[in-house]
Amino acid sequence: MTPPPAGVTRTVLERFDAGHPRGSWPAEGFAAEQRRRGVPARVVMDRDSGYFLVIVERAS
């Protein structure tokens, strides 16, 4: 995962194992629920750890 641009803070809301039988679906579902609540969440893959991360990036 690349670091956020200067002046941006990245917060990990939840982690989902990339080896899950449904792949990224659980992470995508969680992110969609967060977006319905007004949180601009998105899913990224952290290849080093083997997890899908649901993150929020905000200007700091």
mmCIF file as gemmi writes it, N, C-alpha and C atoms, coordinates in Angstrom:
data_model
loop_
_atom_site.group_PDB
_atom_site.id
_atom_site.type_symbol
_atom_site.label_atom_id
_atom_site.label_alt_id
_atom_site.label_comp_id
_atom_site.label_asym_id
_atom_site.label_entity_id
_atom_site.label_seq_id
_atom_site.pdbx_PDB_ins_code
_atom_site.Cartn_x
_atom_site.Cartn_y
_atom_site.Cartn_z
_atom_site.occupancy
_atom_site.B_iso_or_equiv
_atom_site.pdbx_formal_charge
_atom_site.auth_seq_id
_atom_site.auth_asym_id
_atom_site.pdbx_PDB_model_num
ATOM 1 N N . MET Axp A 1 ? 0.845 -1.165 0 1 0 ? 1 A 1
ATOM 2 C CA . MET Axp A 1 ? 0 0 0 1 0 ? 1 A 1
ATOM 3 C C . MET Axp A 1 ? 0.892 1.23 0 1 0 ? 1 A 1
ATOM 4 N N . THR Axp A 2 ? 0.612 2.148 -0.876 1 0 ? 2 A 1
ATOM 5 C CA . THR Axp A 2 ? 1.42 3.363 -0.947 1 0 ? 2 A 1
ATOM 6 C C . THR Axp A 2 ? 0.997 4.334 0.147 1 0 ? 2 A 1
ATOM 7 N N . PRO Axp A 3 ? 1.93 5.14 0.613 1 0 ? 3 A 1
ATOM 8 C CA . PRO Axp A 3 ? 1.563 6.118 1.642 1 0 ? 3 A 1
ATOM 9 C C . PRO Axp A 3 ? 0.653 7.191 1.048 1 0 ? 3 A 1
ATOM 10 N N . PRO Axp A 4 ? -0.174 7.805 1.894 1 0 ? 4 A 1
ATOM 11 C CA . PRO Axp A 4 ? -1.053 8.862 1.389 1 0 ? 4 A 1
ATOM 12 C C . PRO Axp A 4 ? -0.243 10.086 0.977 1 0 ? 4 A 1
ATOM 13 N N . PRO Axp A 5 ? -0.814 10.911 0.115 1 0 ? 5 A 1
ATOM 14 C CA . PRO Axp A 5 ? -0.116 12.141 -0.276 1 0 ? 5 A 1
ATOM 15 C C . PRO Axp A 5 ? 0.116 13.04 0.94 1 0 ? 5 A 1
ATOM 16 N N . ALA Axp A 6 ? 1.048 13.964 0.823 1 0 ? 6 A 1
ATOM 17 C CA . ALA Axp A 6 ? 1.326 14.905 1.91 1 0 ? 6 A 1
ATOM 18 C C . ALA Axp A 6 ? 0.052 15.65 2.283 1 0 ? 6 A 1
ATOM 19 N N . GLY Axp A 7 ? -0.174 15.795 3.565 1 0 ? 7 A 1
ATOM 20 C CA . GLY Axp A 7 ? -1.343 16.518 4.039 1 0 ? 7 A 1
ATOM 21 C C . GLY Axp A 7 ? -2.609 15.683 4.105 1 0 ? 7 A 1
ATOM 22 N N . VAL Axp A 8 ? -2.496 14.369 3.882 1 0 ? 8 A 1
ATOM 23 C CA . VAL Axp A 8 ? -3.657 13.484 3.923 1 0 ? 8 A 1
ATOM 24 C C . VAL Axp A 8 ? -3.43 12.432 5.017 1 0 ? 8 A 1
ATOM 25 N N . THR Axp A 9 ? -4.462 12.22 5.82 1 0 ? 9 A 1
ATOM 26 C CA . THR Axp A 9 ? -4.423 11.206 6.873 1 0 ? 9 A 1
ATOM 27 C C . THR Axp A 9 ? -5.262 10.02 6.436 1 0 ? 9 A 1
ATOM 28 N N . ARG Axp A 10 ? -4.721 8.825 6.574 1 0 ? 10 A 1
ATOM 29 C CA . ARG Axp A 10 ? -5.429 7.602 6.198 1 0 ? 10 A 1
ATOM 30 C C . ARG Axp A 10 ? -5.785 6.843 7.476 1 0 ? 10 A 1
ATOM 31 N N . THR Axp A 11 ? -7.059 6.498 7.611 1 0 ? 11 A 1
ATOM 32 C CA . THR Axp A 11 ? -7.533 5.73 8.761 1 0 ? 11 A 1
ATOM 33 C C . THR Axp A 11 ? -8.087 4.405 8.27 1 0 ? 11 A 1
ATOM 34 N N . VAL Axp A 12 ? -7.639 3.311 8.87 1 0 ? 12 A 1
ATOM 35 C CA . VAL Axp A 12 ? -8.158 1.982 8.539 1 0 ? 12 A 1
ATOM 36 C C . VAL Axp A 12 ? -9.354 1.709 9.446 1 0 ? 12 A 1
ATOM 37 N N . LEU Axp A 13 ? -10.524 1.511 8.838 1 0 ? 13 A 1
ATOM 38 C CA . LEU Axp A 13 ? -11.731 1.228 9.597 1 0 ? 13 A 1
ATOM 39 C C . LEU Axp A 13 ? -11.862 -0.253 9.937 1 0 ? 13 A 1
ATOM 40 N N . GLU Axp A 14 ? -11.454 -1.117 8.998 1 0 ? 14 A 1
ATOM 41 C CA . GLU Axp A 14 ? -11.618 -2.56 9.184 1 0 ? 14 A 1
ATOM 42 C C . GLU Axp A 14 ? -10.677 -3.29 8.247 1 0 ? 14 A 1
ATOM 43 N N . ARG Axp A 15 ? -10.325 -4.535 8.603 1 0 ? 15 A 1
ATOM 44 C CA . ARG Axp A 15 ? -9.462 -5.399 7.784 1 0 ? 15 A 1
ATOM 45 C C . ARG Axp A 15 ? -10.217 -6.675 7.463 1 0 ? 15 A 1
ATOM 46 N N . PHE Axp A 16 ? -10.042 -7.173 6.243 1 0 ? 16 A 1
ATOM 47 C CA . PHE Axp A 16 ? -10.671 -8.419 5.812 1 0 ? 16 A 1
ATOM 48 C C . PHE Axp A 16 ? -9.619 -9.276 5.13 1 0 ? 16 A 1
ATOM 49 N N . ASP Axp A 17 ? -9.519 -10.523 5.536 1 0 ? 17 A 1
ATOM 50 C CA . ASP Axp A 17 ? -8.528 -11.447 4.997 1 0 ? 17 A 1
ATOM 51 C C . ASP Axp A 17 ? -8.73 -11.632 3.495 1 0 ? 17 A 1
ATOM 52 N N . ALA Axp A 18 ? -7.684 -11.429 2.713 1 0 ? 18 A 1
ATOM 53 C CA . ALA Axp A 18 ? -7.77 -11.564 1.266 1 0 ? 18 A 1
ATOM 54 C C . ALA Axp A 18 ? -7.977 -13.012 0.843 1 0 ? 18 A 1
ATOM 55 N N . GLY Axp A 19 ? -7.741 -13.957 1.754 1 0 ? 19 A 1
ATOM 56 C CA . GLY Axp A 19 ? -7.944 -15.361 1.441 1 0 ? 19 A 1
ATOM 57 C C . GLY Axp A 19 ? -9.379 -15.822 1.657 1 0 ? 19 A 1
ATOM 58 N N . HIS Axp A 20 ? -10.258 -14.897 1.986 1 0 ? 20 A 1
ATOM 59 C CA . HIS Axp A 20 ? -11.669 -15.247 2.215 1 0 ? 20 A 1
ATOM 60 C C . HIS Axp A 20 ? -12.253 -15.848 0.931 1 0 ? 20 A 1
ATOM 61 N N . PRO Axp A 21 ? -13.103 -16.879 1.049 1 0 ? 21 A 1
ATOM 62 C CA . PRO Axp A 21 ? -13.68 -17.513 -0.139 1 0 ? 21 A 1
ATOM 63 C C . PRO Axp A 21 ? -14.455 -16.547 -1.039 1 0 ? 21 A 1
ATOM 64 N N . ARG Axp A 22 ? -14.97 -15.474 -0.482 1 0 ? 22 A 1
ATOM 65 C CA . ARG Axp A 22 ? -15.728 -14.508 -1.284 1 0 ? 22 A 1
ATOM 66 C C . ARG Axp A 22 ? -14.859 -13.338 -1.738 1 0 ? 22 A 1
ATOM 67 N N . GLY Axp A 23 ? -13.558 -13.453 -1.539 1 0 ? 23 A 1
ATOM 68 C CA . GLY Axp A 23 ? -12.641 -12.415 -2.001 1 0 ? 23 A 1
ATOM 69 C C . GLY Axp A 23 ? -12.862 -11.094 -1.294 1 0 ? 23 A 1
ATOM 70 N N . SER Axp A 24 ? -12.981 -10.028 -2.062 1 0 ? 24 A 1
ATOM 71 C CA . SER Axp A 24 ? -13.123 -8.691 -1.494 1 0 ? 24 A 1
ATOM 72 C C . SER Axp A 24 ? -14.565 -8.339 -1.151 1 0 ? 24 A 1
ATOM 73 N N . TRP Axp A 25 ? -15.521 -9.211 -1.445 1 0 ? 25 A 1
ATOM 74 C CA . TRP Axp A 25 ? -16.936 -8.887 -1.212 1 0 ? 25 A 1
ATOM 75 C C . TRP Axp A 25 ? -17.242 -8.434 0.21 1 0 ? 25 A 1
ATOM 76 N N . PRO Axp A 26 ? -16.75 -9.126 1.25 1 0 ? 26 A 1
ATOM 77 C CA . PRO Axp A 26 ? -17.047 -8.643 2.602 1 0 ? 26 A 1
ATOM 78 C C . PRO Axp A 26 ? -16.536 -7.219 2.847 1 0 ? 26 A 1
ATOM 79 N N . ALA Axp A 27 ? -15.344 -6.922 2.34 1 0 ? 27 A 1
ATOM 80 C CA . ALA Axp A 27 ? -14.793 -5.577 2.495 1 0 ? 27 A 1
ATOM 81 C C . ALA Axp A 27 ? -15.614 -4.563 1.713 1 0 ? 27 A 1
ATOM 82 N N . GLU Axp A 28 ? -15.998 -4.925 0.494 1 0 ? 28 A 1
ATOM 83 C CA . GLU Axp A 28 ? -16.802 -4.013 -0.327 1 0 ? 28 A 1
ATOM 84 C C . GLU Axp A 28 ? -18.16 -3.749 0.322 1 0 ? 28 A 1
ATOM 85 N N . GLY Axp A 29 ? -18.758 -4.783 0.909 1 0 ? 29 A 1
ATOM 86 C CA . GLY Axp A 29 ? -20.043 -4.613 1.589 1 0 ? 29 A 1
ATOM 87 C C . GLY Axp A 29 ? -19.929 -3.698 2.793 1 0 ? 29 A 1
ATOM 88 N N . PHE Axp A 30 ? -18.853 -3.862 3.565 1 0 ? 30 A 1
ATOM 89 C CA . PHE Axp A 30 ? -18.629 -3.002 4.722 1 0 ? 30 A 1
ATOM 90 C C . PHE Axp A 30 ? -18.415 -1.562 4.278 1 0 ? 30 A 1
ATOM 91 N N . ALA Axp A 31 ? -17.619 -1.364 3.235 1 0 ? 31 A 1
ATOM 92 C CA . ALA Axp A 31 ? -17.368 -0.012 2.727 1 0 ? 31 A 1
ATOM 93 C C . ALA Axp A 31 ? -18.654 0.623 2.209 1 0 ? 31 A 1
ATOM 94 N N . ALA Axp A 32 ? -19.478 -0.151 1.534 1 0 ? 32 A 1
ATOM 95 C CA . ALA Axp A 32 ? -20.753 0.379 1.025 1 0 ? 32 A 1
ATOM 96 C C . ALA Axp A 32 ? -21.651 0.824 2.171 1 0 ? 32 A 1
ATOM 97 N N . GLU Axp A 33 ? -21.684 0.052 3.248 1 0 ? 33 A 1
ATOM 98 C CA . GLU Axp A 33 ? -22.484 0.434 4.419 1 0 ? 33 A 1
ATOM 99 C C . GLU Axp A 33 ? -21.959 1.729 5.031 1 0 ? 33 A 1
ATOM 100 N N . GLN Axp A 34 ? -20.653 1.878 5.082 1 0 ? 34 A 1
ATOM 101 C CA . GLN Axp A 34 ? -20.064 3.116 5.614 1 0 ? 34 A 1
ATOM 102 C C . GLN Axp A 34 ? -20.443 4.307 4.734 1 0 ? 34 A 1
ATOM 103 N N . ARG Axp A 35 ? -20.403 4.116 3.409 1 0 ? 35 A 1
ATOM 104 C CA . ARG Axp A 35 ? -20.763 5.205 2.497 1 0 ? 35 A 1
ATOM 105 C C . ARG Axp A 35 ? -22.236 5.586 2.653 1 0 ? 35 A 1
ATOM 106 N N . ARG Axp A 36 ? -23.106 4.602 2.888 1 0 ? 36 A 1
ATOM 107 C CA . ARG Axp A 36 ? -24.524 4.91 3.132 1 0 ? 36 A 1
ATOM 108 C C . ARG Axp A 36 ? -24.694 5.764 4.383 1 0 ? 36 A 1
ATOM 109 N N . ARG Axp A 37 ? -23.76 5.61 5.32 1 0 ? 37 A 1
ATOM 110 C CA . ARG Axp A 37 ? -23.789 6.404 6.563 1 0 ? 37 A 1
ATOM 111 C C . ARG Axp A 37 ? -23.082 7.751 6.412 1 0 ? 37 A 1
ATOM 112 N N . GLY Axp A 38 ? -22.568 8.038 5.234 1 0 ? 38 A 1
ATOM 113 C CA . GLY Axp A 38 ? -21.91 9.309 4.983 1 0 ? 38 A 1
ATOM 114 C C . GLY Axp A 38 ? -20.405 9.306 5.168 1 0 ? 38 A 1
ATOM 115 N N . VAL Axp A 39 ? -19.821 8.142 5.399 1 0 ? 39 A 1
ATOM 116 C CA . VAL Axp A 39 ? -18.363 8.025 5.563 1 0 ? 39 A 1
ATOM 117 C C . VAL Axp A 39 ? -17.763 7.649 4.208 1 0 ? 39 A 1
ATOM 118 N N . PRO Axp A 40 ? -16.849 8.446 3.674 1 0 ? 40 A 1
ATOM 119 C CA . PRO Axp A 40 ? -16.296 8.188 2.337 1 0 ? 40 A 1
ATOM 120 C C . PRO Axp A 40 ? -15.273 7.043 2.313 1 0 ? 40 A 1
ATOM 121 N N . ALA Axp A 41 ? -15.721 5.855 2.642 1 0 ? 41 A 1
ATOM 122 C CA . ALA Axp A 41 ? -14.826 4.69 2.745 1 0 ? 41 A 1
ATOM 123 C C . ALA Axp A 41 ? -14.565 4.07 1.383 1 0 ? 41 A 1
ATOM 124 N N . ARG Axp A 42 ? -13.374 3.471 1.263 1 0 ? 42 A 1
ATOM 125 C CA . ARG Axp A 42 ? -13.042 2.724 0.05 1 0 ? 42 A 1
ATOM 126 C C . ARG Axp A 42 ? -12.168 1.536 0.431 1 0 ? 42 A 1
ATOM 127 N N . VAL Axp A 43 ? -12.057 0.592 -0.479 1 0 ? 43 A 1
ATOM 128 C CA . VAL Axp A 43 ? -11.307 -0.64 -0.221 1 0 ? 43 A 1
ATOM 129 C C . VAL Axp A 43 ? -9.99 -0.597 -0.985 1 0 ? 43 A 1
ATOM 130 N N . VAL Axp A 44 ? -8.917 -0.945 -0.292 1 0 ? 44 A 1
ATOM 131 C CA . VAL Axp A 44 ? -7.602 -1.095 -0.916 1 0 ? 44 A 1
ATOM 132 C C . VAL Axp A 44 ? -7.032 -2.441 -0.496 1 0 ? 44 A 1
ATOM 133 N N . MET Axp A 45 ? -6.13 -2.956 -1.291 1 0 ? 45 A 1
ATOM 134 C CA . MET Axp A 45 ? -5.472 -4.227 -0.991 1 0 ? 45 A 1
ATOM 135 C C . MET Axp A 45 ? -4.085 -3.937 -0.442 1 0 ? 45 A 1
ATOM 136 N N . ASP Axp A 46 ? -3.795 -4.472 0.733 1 0 ? 46 A 1
ATOM 137 C CA . ASP Axp A 46 ? -2.453 -4.385 1.299 1 0 ? 46 A 1
ATOM 138 C C . ASP Axp A 46 ? -1.783 -5.721 1.025 1 0 ? 46 A 1
ATOM 139 N N . ARG Axp A 47 ? -1.006 -5.784 -0.025 1 0 ? 47 A 1
ATOM 140 C CA . ARG Axp A 47 ? -0.39 -7.045 -0.445 1 0 ? 47 A 1
ATOM 141 C C . ARG Axp A 47 ? 0.615 -7.575 0.565 1 0 ? 47 A 1
ATOM 142 N N . ASP Axp A 48 ? 1.267 -6.686 1.282 1 0 ? 48 A 1
ATOM 143 C CA . ASP Axp A 48 ? 2.255 -7.125 2.269 1 0 ? 48 A 1
ATOM 144 C C . ASP Axp A 48 ? 1.599 -7.93 3.392 1 0 ? 48 A 1
ATOM 145 N N . SER Axp A 49 ? 0.414 -7.497 3.83 1 0 ? 49 A 1
ATOM 146 C CA . SER Axp A 49 ? -0.248 -8.182 4.94 1 0 ? 49 A 1
ATOM 147 C C . SER Axp A 49 ? -1.26 -9.23 4.477 1 0 ? 49 A 1
ATOM 148 N N . GLY Axp A 50 ? -1.698 -9.145 3.217 1 0 ? 50 A 1
ATOM 149 C CA . GLY Axp A 50 ? -2.688 -10.087 2.719 1 0 ? 50 A 1
ATOM 150 C C . GLY Axp A 50 ? -4.1 -9.75 3.17 1 0 ? 50 A 1
ATOM 151 N N . TYR Axp A 51 ? -4.372 -8.46 3.343 1 0 ? 51 A 1
ATOM 152 C CA . TYR Axp A 51 ? -5.699 -8.016 3.768 1 0 ? 51 A 1
ATOM 153 C C . TYR Axp A 51 ? -6.261 -6.975 2.817 1 0 ? 51 A 1
ATOM 154 N N . PHE Axp A 52 ? -7.595 -6.993 2.702 1 0 ? 52 A 1
ATOM 155 C CA . PHE Axp A 52 ? -8.315 -5.879 2.108 1 0 ? 52 A 1
ATOM 156 C C . PHE Axp A 52 ? -8.587 -4.915 3.251 1 0 ? 52 A 1
ATOM 157 N N . LEU Axp A 53 ? -8.251 -3.656 3.064 1 0 ? 53 A 1
ATOM 158 C CA . LEU Axp A 53 ? -8.454 -2.649 4.097 1 0 ? 53 A 1
ATOM 159 C C . LEU Axp A 53 ? -9.557 -1.69 3.658 1 0 ? 53 A 1
ATOM 160 N N . VAL Axp A 54 ? -10.46 -1.401 4.56 1 0 ? 54 A 1
ATOM 161 C CA . VAL Axp A 54 ? -11.464 -0.371 4.311 1 0 ? 54 A 1
ATOM 162 C C . VAL Axp A 54 ? -10.906 0.886 4.96 1 0 ? 54 A 1
ATOM 163 N N . ILE Axp A 55 ? -10.651 1.9 4.129 1 0 ? 55 A 1
ATOM 164 C CA . ILE Axp A 55 ? -9.984 3.106 4.616 1 0 ? 55 A 1
ATOM 165 C C . ILE Axp A 55 ? -10.806 4.361 4.339 1 0 ? 55 A 1
ATOM 166 N N . VAL Axp A 56 ? -10.44 5.408 5.084 1 0 ? 56 A 1
ATOM 167 C CA . VAL Axp A 56 ? -10.953 6.745 4.859 1 0 ? 56 A 1
ATOM 168 C C . VAL Axp A 56 ? -9.734 7.657 4.784 1 0 ? 56 A 1
ATOM 169 N N . GLU Axp A 57 ? -9.685 8.498 3.778 1 0 ? 57 A 1
ATOM 170 C CA . GLU Axp A 57 ? -8.605 9.481 3.645 1 0 ? 57 A 1
ATOM 171 C C . GLU Axp A 57 ? -9.202 10.859 3.829 1 0 ? 57 A 1
ATOM 172 N N . ARG Axp A 58 ? -8.546 11.659 4.654 1 0 ? 58 A 1
ATOM 173 C CA . ARG Axp A 58 ? -9.013 13.018 4.922 1 0 ? 58 A 1
ATOM 174 C C . ARG Axp A 58 ? -7.807 13.97 4.918 1 0 ? 58 A 1
ATOM 175 N N . ALA Axp A 59 ? -8.081 15.199 4.479 1 0 ? 59 A 1
ATOM 176 C CA . ALA Axp A 59 ? -7.049 16.227 4.544 1 0 ? 59 A 1
ATOM 177 C C . ALA Axp A 59 ? -6.761 16.511 6.005 1 0 ? 59 A 1
ATOM 178 N N . SER Axp A 60 ? -5.469 16.627 6.328 1 0 ? 60 A 1
ATOM 179 C CA . SER Axp A 60 ? -5.12 16.876 7.731 1 0 ? 60 A 1
ATOM 180 C C . SER Axp A 60 ? -4.705 18.301 7.959 1 0 ? 60 A 1
